[in-house]
Amino acid sequence: MLRVAVVGSGPSGVYAAQTLVQQREVPGVRVDVLDRLPCPYGLVRYGVAPDHEKIKSLQGSLRTVLEDERIRFLGNVEVGGERLTTARLLELYHAVVYCVGAARDRLLGIPGEELAGVHSATAFVSWYSAHPDATAEDFGLAGVRSAVVIGAGNVAVDVTRILARGVAELRPTDMPEPALGALAGSGIREVAMVARRGPSQGRFTTKELRELGTLPGVDTQVRAAELALDPAYADPAAAAALPAVNRRNVEVLRDWTTHGREAGARRITLRFFLRPVEVLGDADGRVTGVRFERTAPDGRGGVTGTGVHEDIEAQLVLRSVGYQGVPLPGLPFDAARGTVPHAGGRVLRDGRASVGEYVAGWIKRGPTGVIGTNRPCAKETASSLLQDAAALARRALPADPLDALRAAGLSPVPWPGWLAIETAESALGRSLGRRSVKIPDWPTLLAAAATATGDEPAW
């Protein structure tokens, strides 16, 4: 039997586990899927906006994989700390696949970024998604009239939409009660989503973009003069040469310039060709706005500054300019790329493949692609591991690694513990007159998991 640990239970980890147990070339593979959190599904649970039910429904297919008898979920297991080093983990398994994502957001690197009221979109998403590591704050929404979201990807679109949505549309979701209450009391009336390049270079998908134009009671605006700065917007031939998603985005934005909507209680404005150069603040150290420099296409796919500046008022600024991988103690790390060096998913140490160590997902390729991109990425890594299986399986292992994890002072949450958390969240929702509502803190999650009956079978 080949015993494999997959670290991370998001899509890349689940797809890696699925590939390993469903293939036929190497029989008898057993996989433990370990996660630092007591809950599975990674960014599908903690990164997908609560009002995107269709995407969140992917949890159902991930669940089916994790319920396979050849796969065992063990939450509340942190790898890389004193209790469980990467070296010790490799002693317990023939192979380890690290699918730990890219947990850190990128900074803007401009003056004033440290002011109160400036946050990463990552932190905001974690808060309204009930991530147990999220800070217990309300982002000062009651005192916010105008917000600026810096970025042009789907995360920027998500946080813009959540800020502008009415609470009546969020109440049916699983958003935690504190976040729902803070958004209900929000004073926000204006949200500006600002990109340093043009509409043809936006990284959002068309479905998410269109959704901004259909929010009840929200007026969505663009400025035709800014769109016209983009050569692919002004020139039909250039627009036709764009990738399909970018071409559709341009068409949606073009339509917004000609079809007015009734003014709503809140307004979203999409701004283009503006680069943030300074966050402005008051004497109390709170943000009051962002200073942008007008940019222009440089003819090489990038932009250049024009020296013309514009200030946009804001009492809340969310930066959404990408993610970065973070080092995991015990694994090599390429700081420039934010990834673990690898060849076909095999971890490289000093340029040579490290026996039994593999990577998949964002920590392998960087924060690119959509959820489905993780499937071929994970299959490539699993293929490399299976090619090495005969040599890996020769090594004798200790008894069931679950016993070793507990002996090290860890308290793994097995699948029945996660099911108990689900039951507790359903009960919480009923008590609030809502559907299932996420539990947002560690103590309550672990207390719910502890009510589980049954355990995972020993191997």
PyMOL commands that set and color helices and strands:
alter all, ss='L'
color gray80, all
select helices_A, chain A and resi 11-22+43-46+53-56+58-66+86-92+121-128+141-143+154-164+167-170+177-184+199-201+206-212+224-227+231-234+236-240+244-258+362-365+371-387+389-392+401-407+415-431+442-449
alter helices_A, ss='H'
color red, helices_A
select strands_A, chain A and resi 2-7+29-34+71-75+95-98+104-105+118-120+146-150+190-194+218-222+266-271+274-281+287-297+303-313+316-319+323-324+342-343+346-349+352-359+413-414
alter strands_A, ss='S'
color yellow, strands_A
deselect
rebuild
show_as cartoon
